[in-house]
Amino acid sequence: MKQTLSTGRIRLFPIFILLLIFGSLGLAFFFFSSSPASALIFATLTPTQENLWAYVSLPKATYTPTSLPTVTPIPTETPGVMGMEVLADTPVPTNAPMQQPQSAPSYSGSKYILVDISDQHMYVYEGDTLIYSFVASTGMNNATRAGTFAVQSKIPNAYGSTWDIWMPSWLGIYWSGGLENGIHALPILSNGATLWAGFLGRPISYGCVVLGSYEAQLLYDWAEVGTPVEIRW
């Protein structure tokens, strides 16, 4: 009988040890989970706010410069006159003859370009609908002529021999003496630099109407020979 009781006590001893261990672990977990340290740890692991995102369409920013351009080609003729030759595979001779059109090109469409010198802005219409609105720059010292004209030539890249510059997206609009003034993108110097970049929105040219490179390409692709161009104050 005594041997049986001893054997039973030996069998219960491991069970008692296991219960004691699990109880100790449970108490330790309870005190840890209720402590400020555990709250701090779990707070760093759990996001407090769901990350939400979506695509948005933002308007293109405009830039108003605060100083005059520091790089300006030195003219060899009266300001307000811009030379223009067609870009070919080889350089065009600077003494190539220029042929003025005998009459304004006829046009029966509804396209119309308005250049406001006082606002230094261009408004492009098709019928009564405003298609484009561009920041522009006209000539210094009132070099851009006011009046009603028309697109009389389209050249992907015109060359200004007077200042040795290239004028992408050229739209010729009127003649000044033997040379043509027009609308074009920011000029490119012979070294590849862009002239007047960052200075649109104030008079900077020698007579032409200057647009940003992207805007000038849009206008060039849209305009037709004969499209009316009004320049006014």
ChimeraX commands (.cxc) that place a marker at each C-alpha (Angstrom):
marker #1 position 0.00,0.00,0.00 radius 0.5
marker #1 position 2.79,2.41,0.88 radius 0.5
marker #1 position 4.58,1.54,-2.36 radius 0.5
marker #1 position 1.43,2.36,-4.37 radius 0.5
marker #1 position 1.12,5.81,-2.75 radius 0.5
marker #1 position 4.77,6.56,-3.40 radius 0.5
marker #1 position 4.41,5.56,-7.02 radius 0.5
marker #1 position 1.36,7.85,-7.43 radius 0.5
marker #1 position 3.19,10.78,-5.91 radius 0.5
marker #1 position 6.10,10.27,-8.31 radius 0.5
marker #1 position 3.72,10.27,-11.29 radius 0.5
marker #1 position 1.98,13.49,-10.13 radius 0.5
marker #1 position 5.20,15.39,-9.58 radius 0.5
marker #1 position 6.03,16.04,-13.29 radius 0.5
marker #1 position 2.44,17.18,-13.88 radius 0.5
marker #1 position 2.75,19.61,-10.99 radius 0.5
marker #1 position 6.03,20.96,-12.42 radius 0.5
marker #1 position 4.44,21.50,-15.87 radius 0.5
marker #1 position 1.45,23.29,-14.35 radius 0.5
marker #1 position 3.81,25.51,-12.38 radius 0.5
marker #1 position 5.81,26.39,-15.53 radius 0.5
marker #1 position 2.74,27.19,-17.63 radius 0.5
marker #1 position 1.27,29.23,-14.83 radius 0.5
marker #1 position 4.45,31.25,-14.50 radius 0.5
marker #1 position 4.51,31.89,-18.28 radius 0.5
marker #1 position 0.89,32.96,-18.23 radius 0.5
marker #1 position 1.49,35.43,-15.42 radius 0.5
marker #1 position 4.57,36.82,-17.15 radius 0.5
marker #1 position 2.64,37.33,-20.40 radius 0.5
marker #1 position -0.24,39.00,-18.54 radius 0.5
marker #1 position 2.03,41.50,-16.79 radius 0.5
marker #1 position 4.00,42.19,-20.01 radius 0.5
marker #1 position 0.92,42.81,-22.15 radius 0.5
marker #1 position -0.50,45.26,-19.62 radius 0.5
marker #1 position 2.75,47.23,-19.24 radius 0.5
marker #1 position 3.47,50.59,-21.13 radius 0.5
marker #1 position 6.54,49.04,-22.80 radius 0.5
marker #1 position 4.44,46.44,-24.60 radius 0.5
marker #1 position 2.01,49.15,-25.75 radius 0.5
marker #1 position 4.91,51.12,-27.21 radius 0.5
marker #1 position 6.28,48.07,-29.04 radius 0.5
marker #1 position 2.93,47.04,-30.51 radius 0.5
marker #1 position 2.17,50.66,-31.49 radius 0.5
marker #1 position 5.33,50.77,-33.62 radius 0.5
marker #1 position 4.39,47.52,-35.32 radius 0.5
marker #1 position 0.76,48.47,-36.05 radius 0.5
marker #1 position 0.13,51.21,-38.66 radius 0.5
marker #1 position -1.99,54.03,-37.29 radius 0.5
marker #1 position -3.32,55.15,-40.67 radius 0.5
marker #1 position -4.00,53.46,-43.96 radius 0.5
marker #1 position -1.87,54.76,-46.83 radius 0.5
marker #1 position -4.20,56.08,-49.50 radius 0.5
marker #1 position -3.09,57.38,-52.93 radius 0.5
marker #1 position -4.59,58.34,-56.24 radius 0.5
marker #1 position -3.55,59.93,-59.53 radius 0.5
marker #1 position -4.21,63.67,-59.79 radius 0.5
marker #1 position -4.00,66.06,-62.73 radius 0.5
marker #1 position -2.11,69.25,-61.87 radius 0.5
marker #1 position -1.99,72.33,-64.12 radius 0.5
marker #1 position 1.31,73.14,-65.73 radius 0.5
marker #1 position 3.14,75.75,-63.65 radius 0.5
marker #1 position 4.19,79.03,-65.18 radius 0.5
marker #1 position 7.37,80.87,-64.30 radius 0.5
marker #1 position 7.81,84.64,-64.11 radius 0.5
marker #1 position 11.47,85.62,-64.18 radius 0.5
marker #1 position 12.79,88.38,-61.95 radius 0.5
marker #1 position 15.75,89.48,-64.04 radius 0.5
marker #1 position 16.60,90.08,-67.67 radius 0.5
marker #1 position 18.39,87.41,-69.70 radius 0.5
marker #1 position 22.15,87.54,-69.46 radius 0.5
marker #1 position 22.83,85.88,-72.82 radius 0.5
marker #1 position 21.69,88.04,-75.73 radius 0.5
marker #1 position 22.99,87.90,-79.29 radius 0.5
marker #1 position 24.35,91.22,-80.53 radius 0.5
marker #1 position 22.30,92.39,-83.55 radius 0.5
marker #1 position 24.01,93.64,-86.67 radius 0.5
marker #1 position 20.82,95.17,-88.10 radius 0.5
marker #1 position 17.91,97.20,-86.76 radius 0.5
marker #1 position 16.08,95.34,-83.94 radius 0.5
marker #1 position 12.66,94.10,-84.95 radius 0.5
marker #1 position 13.85,92.32,-88.09 radius 0.5
marker #1 position 14.58,88.60,-88.08 radius 0.5
marker #1 position 16.30,86.83,-90.95 radius 0.5
marker #1 position 14.93,83.45,-91.98 radius 0.5
marker #1 position 16.14,80.71,-94.28 radius 0.5
marker #1 position 14.90,77.15,-94.74 radius 0.5
marker #1 position 16.77,74.42,-92.89 radius 0.5
marker #1 position 18.18,71.93,-95.40 radius 0.5
marker #1 position 20.60,69.01,-95.17 radius 0.5
marker #1 position 23.47,71.44,-95.64 radius 0.5
marker #1 position 23.90,74.98,-94.25 radius 0.5
marker #1 position 21.96,77.59,-96.22 radius 0.5
marker #1 position 24.08,80.44,-97.61 radius 0.5
marker #1 position 23.40,83.64,-95.72 radius 0.5
marker #1 position 23.03,85.57,-98.99 radius 0.5
marker #1 position 20.28,83.27,-100.34 radius 0.5
marker #1 position 17.57,85.39,-102.00 radius 0.5
marker #1 position 14.26,85.76,-100.17 radius 0.5
marker #1 position 11.05,85.85,-102.16 radius 0.5
marker #1 position 8.16,87.76,-100.66 radius 0.5
marker #1 position 4.64,86.50,-101.38 radius 0.5
marker #1 position 2.74,88.64,-103.87 radius 0.5
marker #1 position -0.52,88.39,-101.92 radius 0.5
marker #1 position -1.81,87.06,-98.62 radius 0.5
marker #1 position -2.77,83.36,-98.73 radius 0.5
marker #1 position -6.49,82.72,-98.95 radius 0.5
marker #1 position -8.17,80.94,-96.06 radius 0.5
marker #1 position -11.74,79.82,-95.46 radius 0.5
marker #1 position -11.33,77.96,-92.16 radius 0.5
marker #1 position -12.32,78.97,-88.63 radius 0.5
marker #1 position -8.88,79.03,-86.99 radius 0.5
marker #1 position -7.62,82.26,-85.46 radius 0.5
marker #1 position -4.53,83.32,-83.47 radius 0.5
marker #1 position -4.57,86.35,-81.17 radius 0.5
marker #1 position -1.39,87.80,-79.65 radius 0.5
marker #1 position -1.88,90.31,-76.83 radius 0.5
marker #1 position 1.27,92.41,-76.43 radius 0.5
marker #1 position 0.15,94.04,-73.16 radius 0.5
marker #1 position -0.48,90.64,-71.55 radius 0.5
marker #1 position 2.43,88.87,-73.29 radius 0.5
marker #1 position 0.01,86.07,-74.06 radius 0.5
marker #1 position -1.30,84.14,-77.05 radius 0.5
marker #1 position -4.88,82.90,-77.43 radius 0.5
marker #1 position -5.65,80.28,-80.07 radius 0.5
marker #1 position -9.24,79.81,-81.25 radius 0.5
marker #1 position -11.11,77.46,-83.52 radius 0.5
marker #1 position -14.45,79.07,-84.16 radius 0.5
marker #1 position -15.60,80.49,-80.82 radius 0.5
marker #1 position -13.71,77.84,-78.82 radius 0.5
marker #1 position -10.44,78.67,-77.09 radius 0.5
marker #1 position -8.10,75.81,-78.01 radius 0.5
marker #1 position -4.81,76.96,-76.46 radius 0.5
marker #1 position -3.64,79.71,-74.11 radius 0.5
marker #1 position 0.12,80.26,-74.13 radius 0.5
marker #1 position 2.56,82.55,-72.32 radius 0.5
marker #1 position 4.43,84.41,-75.07 radius 0.5
marker #1 position 7.15,87.00,-75.54 radius 0.5
marker #1 position 7.11,89.74,-78.16 radius 0.5
marker #1 position 9.78,92.20,-79.28 radius 0.5
marker #1 position 11.72,94.53,-77.04 radius 0.5
marker #1 position 11.06,98.26,-77.44 radius 0.5
marker #1 position 7.74,97.56,-79.20 radius 0.5
marker #1 position 9.55,95.79,-82.04 radius 0.5
marker #1 position 6.59,93.49,-82.79 radius 0.5
marker #1 position 4.20,95.11,-85.23 radius 0.5
marker #1 position 0.52,95.32,-84.27 radius 0.5
marker #1 position -2.03,94.51,-86.96 radius 0.5
marker #1 position -3.91,91.72,-88.69 radius 0.5
marker #1 position -1.77,89.21,-90.59 radius 0.5
marker #1 position -1.88,85.55,-91.62 radius 0.5
marker #1 position 0.38,82.52,-91.49 radius 0.5
marker #1 position 2.24,82.77,-94.79 radius 0.5
marker #1 position 4.91,80.10,-94.30 radius 0.5
marker #1 position 5.55,76.99,-92.19 radius 0.5
marker #1 position 9.13,75.77,-91.69 radius 0.5
marker #1 position 10.12,73.04,-89.20 radius 0.5
marker #1 position 13.35,74.86,-88.32 radius 0.5
marker #1 position 14.19,78.32,-89.65 radius 0.5
marker #1 position 17.65,79.87,-89.58 radius 0.5
marker #1 position 18.22,83.47,-88.45 radius 0.5
marker #1 position 21.40,84.51,-90.20 radius 0.5
marker #1 position 21.45,87.94,-88.54 radius 0.5
marker #1 position 22.18,86.37,-85.14 radius 0.5
marker #1 position 23.24,82.85,-86.19 radius 0.5
marker #1 position 20.34,81.14,-84.42 radius 0.5
marker #1 position 17.85,78.41,-85.28 radius 0.5
marker #1 position 14.13,78.99,-84.70 radius 0.5
marker #1 position 12.14,75.73,-84.46 radius 0.5
marker #1 position 8.44,75.50,-85.41 radius 0.5
marker #1 position 8.54,78.63,-87.56 radius 0.5
marker #1 position 5.29,80.28,-88.68 radius 0.5
marker #1 position 6.01,83.34,-90.83 radius 0.5
marker #1 position 3.39,86.08,-90.45 radius 0.5
marker #1 position 4.63,89.37,-91.99 radius 0.5
marker #1 position 7.52,90.96,-93.82 radius 0.5
marker #1 position 9.73,93.74,-92.52 radius 0.5
marker #1 position 11.79,94.98,-95.40 radius 0.5
marker #1 position 13.37,91.95,-97.05 radius 0.5
marker #1 position 13.11,89.76,-93.95 radius 0.5
marker #1 position 10.23,87.86,-92.38 radius 0.5
marker #1 position 8.98,88.02,-88.80 radius 0.5
marker #1 position 7.05,85.12,-87.35 radius 0.5
marker #1 position 6.07,82.92,-84.43 radius 0.5
marker #1 position 8.58,80.32,-83.27 radius 0.5
marker #1 position 9.95,78.34,-80.33 radius 0.5
marker #1 position 12.78,79.46,-78.07 radius 0.5
marker #1 position 15.81,79.98,-80.35 radius 0.5
marker #1 position 18.77,77.61,-80.37 radius 0.5
marker #1 position 22.25,79.10,-80.45 radius 0.5
marker #1 position 25.03,77.66,-82.61 radius 0.5
marker #1 position 26.53,75.93,-79.56 radius 0.5
marker #1 position 23.25,74.13,-78.87 radius 0.5
marker #1 position 22.16,76.30,-75.92 radius 0.5
marker #1 position 18.56,77.52,-75.69 radius 0.5
marker #1 position 18.25,81.30,-75.80 radius 0.5
marker #1 position 15.85,83.10,-73.39 radius 0.5
marker #1 position 14.86,79.90,-71.56 radius 0.5
marker #1 position 12.99,80.87,-68.39 radius 0.5
marker #1 position 12.22,84.43,-69.56 radius 0.5
marker #1 position 8.94,83.96,-71.41 radius 0.5
marker #1 position 6.18,86.35,-70.43 radius 0.5
marker #1 position 8.09,89.59,-71.07 radius 0.5
marker #1 position 9.37,91.28,-74.25 radius 0.5
marker #1 position 12.65,89.57,-75.12 radius 0.5
marker #1 position 12.82,89.13,-78.91 radius 0.5
marker #1 position 13.80,91.43,-81.76 radius 0.5
marker #1 position 10.34,91.35,-83.32 radius 0.5
marker #1 position 9.13,87.76,-83.47 radius 0.5
marker #1 position 6.56,86.19,-81.16 radius 0.5
marker #1 position 8.34,83.55,-79.07 radius 0.5
marker #1 position 6.70,80.53,-77.39 radius 0.5
marker #1 position 7.99,77.66,-75.30 radius 0.5
marker #1 position 9.34,74.73,-77.32 radius 0.5
marker #1 position 6.40,72.43,-76.49 radius 0.5
marker #1 position 3.78,75.13,-77.06 radius 0.5
marker #1 position 5.33,76.22,-80.36 radius 0.5
marker #1 position 5.24,72.63,-81.65 radius 0.5
marker #1 position 1.55,72.35,-80.72 radius 0.5
marker #1 position 0.77,75.57,-82.57 radius 0.5
marker #1 position 2.87,74.56,-85.58 radius 0.5
marker #1 position 1.03,71.25,-85.93 radius 0.5
marker #1 position -2.36,72.96,-85.53 radius 0.5
marker #1 position -1.96,76.07,-87.68 radius 0.5
marker #1 position -2.50,76.18,-91.42 radius 0.5
marker #1 position -1.10,78.48,-94.05 radius 0.5
marker #1 position -3.60,81.33,-94.23 radius 0.5
marker #1 position -4.67,81.14,-90.56 radius 0.5
marker #1 position -5.39,84.74,-89.43 radius 0.5
marker #1 position -3.02,86.20,-86.83 radius 0.5
marker #1 position -4.03,89.36,-84.98 radius 0.5
marker #1 position -1.43,91.19,-82.89 radius 0.5
marker #1 position -2.78,93.93,-80.65 radius 0.5
marker #1 position -2.19,95.89,-77.47 radius 0.5
marker link #1:1,2 radius 0.2
marker link #1:2,3 radius 0.2
marker link #1:3,4 radius 0.2
marker link #1:4,5 radius 0.2
marker link #1:5,6 radius 0.2
marker link #1:6,7 radius 0.2
marker link #1:7,8 radius 0.2
marker link #1:8,9 radius 0.2
marker link #1:9,10 radius 0.2
marker link #1:10,11 radius 0.2
marker link #1:11,12 radius 0.2
marker link #1:12,13 radius 0.2
marker link #1:13,14 radius 0.2
marker link #1:14,15 radius 0.2
marker link #1:15,16 radius 0.2
marker link #1:16,17 radius 0.2
marker link #1:17,18 radius 0.2
marker link #1:18,19 radius 0.2
marker link #1:19,20 radius 0.2
marker link #1:20,21 radius 0.2
marker link #1:21,22 radius 0.2
marker link #1:22,23 radius 0.2
marker link #1:23,24 radius 0.2
marker link #1:24,25 radius 0.2
marker link #1:25,26 radius 0.2
marker link #1:26,27 radius 0.2
marker link #1:27,28 radius 0.2
marker link #1:28,29 radius 0.2
marker link #1:29,30 radius 0.2
marker link #1:30,31 radius 0.2
marker link #1:31,32 radius 0.2
marker link #1:32,33 radius 0.2
marker link #1:33,34 radius 0.2
marker link #1:34,35 radius 0.2
marker link #1:35,36 radius 0.2
marker link #1:36,37 radius 0.2
marker link #1:37,38 radius 0.2
marker link #1:38,39 radius 0.2
marker link #1:39,40 radius 0.2
marker link #1:40,41 radius 0.2
marker link #1:41,42 radius 0.2
marker link #1:42,43 radius 0.2
marker link #1:43,44 radius 0.2
marker link #1:44,45 radius 0.2
marker link #1:45,46 radius 0.2
marker link #1:46,47 radius 0.2
marker link #1:47,48 radius 0.2
marker link #1:48,49 radius 0.2
marker link #1:49,50 radius 0.2
marker link #1:50,51 radius 0.2
marker link #1:51,52 radius 0.2
marker link #1:52,53 radius 0.2
marker link #1:53,54 radius 0.2
marker link #1:54,55 radius 0.2
marker link #1:55,56 radius 0.2
marker link #1:56,57 radius 0.2
marker link #1:57,58 radius 0.2
marker link #1:58,59 radius 0.2
marker link #1:59,60 radius 0.2
marker link #1:60,61 radius 0.2
marker link #1:61,62 radius 0.2
marker link #1:62,63 radius 0.2
marker link #1:63,64 radius 0.2
marker link #1:64,65 radius 0.2
marker link #1:65,66 radius 0.2
marker link #1:66,67 radius 0.2
marker link #1:67,68 radius 0.2
marker link #1:68,69 radius 0.2
marker link #1:69,70 radius 0.2
marker link #1:70,71 radius 0.2
marker link #1:71,72 radius 0.2
marker link #1:72,73 radius 0.2
marker link #1:73,74 radius 0.2
marker link #1:74,75 radius 0.2
marker link #1:75,76 radius 0.2
marker link #1:76,77 radius 0.2
marker link #1:77,78 radius 0.2
marker link #1:78,79 radius 0.2
marker link #1:79,80 radius 0.2
marker link #1:80,81 radius 0.2
marker link #1:81,82 radius 0.2
marker link #1:82,83 radius 0.2
marker link #1:83,84 radius 0.2
marker link #1:84,85 radius 0.2
marker link #1:85,86 radius 0.2
marker link #1:86,87 radius 0.2
marker link #1:87,88 radius 0.2
marker link #1:88,89 radius 0.2
marker link #1:89,90 radius 0.2
marker link #1:90,91 radius 0.2
marker link #1:91,92 radius 0.2
marker link #1:92,93 radius 0.2
marker link #1:93,94 radius 0.2
marker link #1:94,95 radius 0.2
marker link #1:95,96 radius 0.2
marker link #1:96,97 radius 0.2
marker link #1:97,98 radius 0.2
marker link #1:98,99 radius 0.2
marker link #1:99,100 radius 0.2
marker link #1:100,101 radius 0.2
marker link #1:101,102 radius 0.2
marker link #1:102,103 radius 0.2
marker link #1:103,104 radius 0.2
marker link #1:104,105 radius 0.2
marker link #1:105,106 radius 0.2
marker link #1:106,107 radius 0.2
marker link #1:107,108 radius 0.2
marker link #1:108,109 radius 0.2
marker link #1:109,110 radius 0.2
marker link #1:110,111 radius 0.2
marker link #1:111,112 radius 0.2
marker link #1:112,113 radius 0.2
marker link #1:113,114 radius 0.2
marker link #1:114,115 radius 0.2
marker link #1:115,116 radius 0.2
marker link #1:116,117 radius 0.2
marker link #1:117,118 radius 0.2
marker link #1:118,119 radius 0.2
marker link #1:119,120 radius 0.2
marker link #1:120,121 radius 0.2
marker link #1:121,122 radius 0.2
marker link #1:122,123 radius 0.2
marker link #1:123,124 radius 0.2
marker link #1:124,125 radius 0.2
marker link #1:125,126 radius 0.2
marker link #1:126,127 radius 0.2
marker link #1:127,128 radius 0.2
marker link #1:128,129 radius 0.2
marker link #1:129,130 radius 0.2
marker link #1:130,131 radius 0.2
marker link #1:131,132 radius 0.2
marker link #1:132,133 radius 0.2
marker link #1:133,134 radius 0.2
marker link #1:134,135 radius 0.2
marker link #1:135,136 radius 0.2
marker link #1:136,137 radius 0.2
marker link #1:137,138 radius 0.2
marker link #1:138,139 radius 0.2
marker link #1:139,140 radius 0.2
marker link #1:140,141 radius 0.2
marker link #1:141,142 radius 0.2
marker link #1:142,143 radius 0.2
marker link #1:143,144 radius 0.2
marker link #1:144,145 radius 0.2
marker link #1:145,146 radius 0.2
marker link #1:146,147 radius 0.2
marker link #1:147,148 radius 0.2
marker link #1:148,149 radius 0.2
marker link #1:149,150 radius 0.2
marker link #1:150,151 radius 0.2
marker link #1:151,152 radius 0.2
marker link #1:152,153 radius 0.2
marker link #1:153,154 radius 0.2
marker link #1:154,155 radius 0.2
marker link #1:155,156 radius 0.2
marker link #1:156,157 radius 0.2
marker link #1:157,158 radius 0.2
marker link #1:158,159 radius 0.2
marker link #1:159,160 radius 0.2
marker link #1:160,161 radius 0.2
marker link #1:161,162 radius 0.2
marker link #1:162,163 radius 0.2
marker link #1:163,164 radius 0.2
marker link #1:164,165 radius 0.2
marker link #1:165,166 radius 0.2
marker link #1:166,167 radius 0.2
marker link #1:167,168 radius 0.2
marker link #1:168,169 radius 0.2
marker link #1:169,170 radius 0.2
marker link #1:170,171 radius 0.2
marker link #1:171,172 radius 0.2
marker link #1:172,173 radius 0.2
marker link #1:173,174 radius 0.2
marker link #1:174,175 radius 0.2
marker link #1:175,176 radius 0.2
marker link #1:176,177 radius 0.2
marker link #1:177,178 radius 0.2
marker link #1:178,179 radius 0.2
marker link #1:179,180 radius 0.2
marker link #1:180,181 radius 0.2
marker link #1:181,182 radius 0.2
marker link #1:182,183 radius 0.2
marker link #1:183,184 radius 0.2
marker link #1:184,185 radius 0.2
marker link #1:185,186 radius 0.2
marker link #1:186,187 radius 0.2
marker link #1:187,188 radius 0.2
marker link #1:188,189 radius 0.2
marker link #1:189,190 radius 0.2
marker link #1:190,191 radius 0.2
marker link #1:191,192 radius 0.2
marker link #1:192,193 radius 0.2
marker link #1:193,194 radius 0.2
marker link #1:194,195 radius 0.2
marker link #1:195,196 radius 0.2
marker link #1:196,197 radius 0.2
marker link #1:197,198 radius 0.2
marker link #1:198,199 radius 0.2
marker link #1:199,200 radius 0.2
marker link #1:200,201 radius 0.2
marker link #1:201,202 radius 0.2
marker link #1:202,203 radius 0.2
marker link #1:203,204 radius 0.2
marker link #1:204,205 radius 0.2
marker link #1:205,206 radius 0.2
marker link #1:206,207 radius 0.2
marker link #1:207,208 radius 0.2
marker link #1:208,209 radius 0.2
marker link #1:209,210 radius 0.2
marker link #1:210,211 radius 0.2
marker link #1:211,212 radius 0.2
marker link #1:212,213 radius 0.2
marker link #1:213,214 radius 0.2
marker link #1:214,215 radius 0.2
marker link #1:215,216 radius 0.2
marker link #1:216,217 radius 0.2
marker link #1:217,218 radius 0.2
marker link #1:218,219 radius 0.2
marker link #1:219,220 radius 0.2
marker link #1:220,221 radius 0.2
marker link #1:221,222 radius 0.2
marker link #1:222,223 radius 0.2
marker link #1:223,224 radius 0.2
marker link #1:224,225 radius 0.2
marker link #1:225,226 radius 0.2
marker link #1:226,227 radius 0.2
marker link #1:227,228 radius 0.2
marker link #1:228,229 radius 0.2
marker link #1:229,230 radius 0.2
marker link #1:230,231 radius 0.2
marker link #1:231,232 radius 0.2
marker link #1:232,233 radius 0.2
view
